[in-house]
C-alpha cells in the first residue's frame, strides 16, 4: 500500500483503534530500523535507505497522532 493511501486509512479510523494501530506500526518500524543497523554493524549488506524511509513513516504517524490530540481539545 502506498504511503498516501496508508495515511488516508489511518485518518479515517476510529480514535482508539487508530491509536492502537499506530503504536503497533511504530514498534514494527523501530524494530526494522534496529535490524538494519544490526546488519550494518555486522558488515552484512542491506537496504540502508529503509532506515530513512522508516524514520519518515514514524514521523508521519506521530504527526497524525498529534493532529488527533489537537482535534480532541
matplotlib code that plots the C-alpha trace (Angstrom):
import matplotlib.pyplot as plt

x = [0.0, 1.3, 2.1, -0.7, -3.2, -2.0, -2.2, -5.8, -6.7, -5.2, -7.1, -10.4, -10.1, -11.8, -9.6, -8.9, -8.4, -6.1, -4.0, -3.5, -2.7, -0.3, 1.6, 2.0, 3.2, 5.7, 7.0, 7.4, 9.2, 11.6, 12.3, 13.1, 15.4, 17.2, 17.6, 19.0, 21.5, 22.5, 23.2, 25.3, 27.3, 27.9, 29.0, 26.1, 24.8, 21.3, 18.9, 20.1, 17.6, 14.9, 16.2, 15.4, 12.0, 11.1, 12.1, 9.9, 7.0, 7.4, 7.3, 4.2, 2.4, 3.4, 2.1, -1.3, -1.3, -0.6, -3.4, -5.8, -4.9, -5.4, -8.8, -9.9, -9.4]
y = [0.0, 3.4, 6.0, 8.4, 5.5, 4.4, 7.9, 8.3, 4.9, 6.0, 9.3, 7.6, 5.1, 5.3, 7.1, 4.2, 1.7, 4.2, 4.8, 1.1, 0.5, 3.4, 2.3, -1.2, 0.3, 2.5, -0.5, -2.6, 0.2, 0.7, -3.0, -2.9, 0.0, -1.9, -4.9, -2.9, -1.2, -4.6, -5.8, -2.7, -3.3, -7.0, -6.0, -7.6, -5.8, -4.4, -1.8, 1.1, 3.5, 1.7, 3.4, 6.8, 5.6, 4.1, 7.2, 9.3, 7.0, 7.2, 11.0, 10.9, 8.6, 10.8, 13.8, 12.1, 11.2, 14.9, 16.0, 13.7, 15.1, 18.7, 17.8, 16.3, 19.7]
z = [0.0, -0.9, 1.8, 1.0, 1.0, 4.4, 5.8, 4.5, 6.0, 9.4, 9.4, 8.7, 11.6, 15.0, 17.5, 19.9, 17.2, 15.4, 18.4, 18.9, 15.3, 15.1, 18.2, 16.7, 13.4, 15.2, 17.2, 14.0, 12.2, 15.1, 15.2, 11.5, 11.9, 14.7, 12.5, 9.6, 12.0, 13.3, 9.8, 9.2, 12.3, 11.4, 7.8, 6.1, 3.1, 3.4, 2.2, 4.2, 2.6, 4.5, 7.7, 6.3, 4.9, 8.3, 10.2, 7.9, 8.3, 12.1, 11.9, 9.7, 12.2, 15.1, 13.2, 12.8, 16.5, 17.3, 14.9, 16.7, 20.1, 19.0, 17.5, 20.9, 22.6]

ax = plt.figure().add_subplot(projection="3d")
ax.plot(x, y, z, "-o")
ax.set_aspect("equal")
plt.show()
